[in-house]
Amino acid sequence: TPLIIGGILIYVSTTYLVYNYTSLSRLPPISPEIAQDTDTSAVYNDTAPTFDASVSFTERLTGIGRLRKILVGKACGHVLETSVGTGRNAGYYVVMGGRKVKSLTFVDQSAEMIAIAREKFHALHPDYHSAIFHTQSALEPLPSSPSARPPPPYDTIVQTMGLCSMPQPSLLLTHLGTLLKPGSGRILLLEHGRSHYNWVNWILDRTAGQHAIKHGCWWNRDIGRIVEESGLIVAKVERKHLGTTWVLELRRAR
């Protein structure tokens, strides 16, 4: 059994590296000069129609879909999801039966992305009526939730693959912390960024600018440093894919 598990892990890691190498080989050898705080969110309006098709296979192959399911399955109470994109987490919320999730507020700056997310969510949960969708920055004041309660504090805030496209990611996390319910509230993150290994980071750094222009994503960000700068407390952290994939649970500082 250990040999089988080890073989699977090697296969997944190799596949992940091959995928990234293939992507990198299509890019110019040197990234253009572009500042890390450049707002690249407009790219997602253009990529929205083909986004799911472009990432679905890779997410299945590398286990990202499973990580989404585990993370989002922890969400409970009044929930805010930022950087919702095309709603790739929509099917993982426990919204019926025990009603683990009381209300859902979805936020994204891309009107095209969130339109897809809205349609997807309602198709998956046609009998759930406590979800609202907003096209705006998560840094802007949020309207009231579907249950007519005041907006924050939220019991759970979810964000997956969002810090890579934010001009000021630490500021965003700090702000999200203010929207959490004191004590029990938590932020659940699934992000990607710098690796454990210098050679991987060298590749990411070399191609980061071009990747950001094409995909709206800075894939070489230091997620650990971003979280540290936010002032939030790390309750749990796990890293996968040579350290480039981060799974985090954060809470407010007391």
Secondary structure, DSSP 8 states (H G I E B T S, - for coil): -HHHHHHHHHHHHHHHHHHHHHHHHTS-SS-----TT---TTHHHHHHHHHHHHHHHHHHHHTHHHHHHHHHTT--EEEEEES-TTTTTGGG---STT--EEEEEEEES-HHHHHHHHHHHHHH-TT---EEEEES-TTS-----TTSS-S--BSEEEEES-GGG-SSHHHHHHHHHHTB-TTT-EEEEEEE---SSHHHHHHHHHHHHHHHHHHS--TT--HHHHHHHHT-EEEEEEEETTTTEEEEEEE---
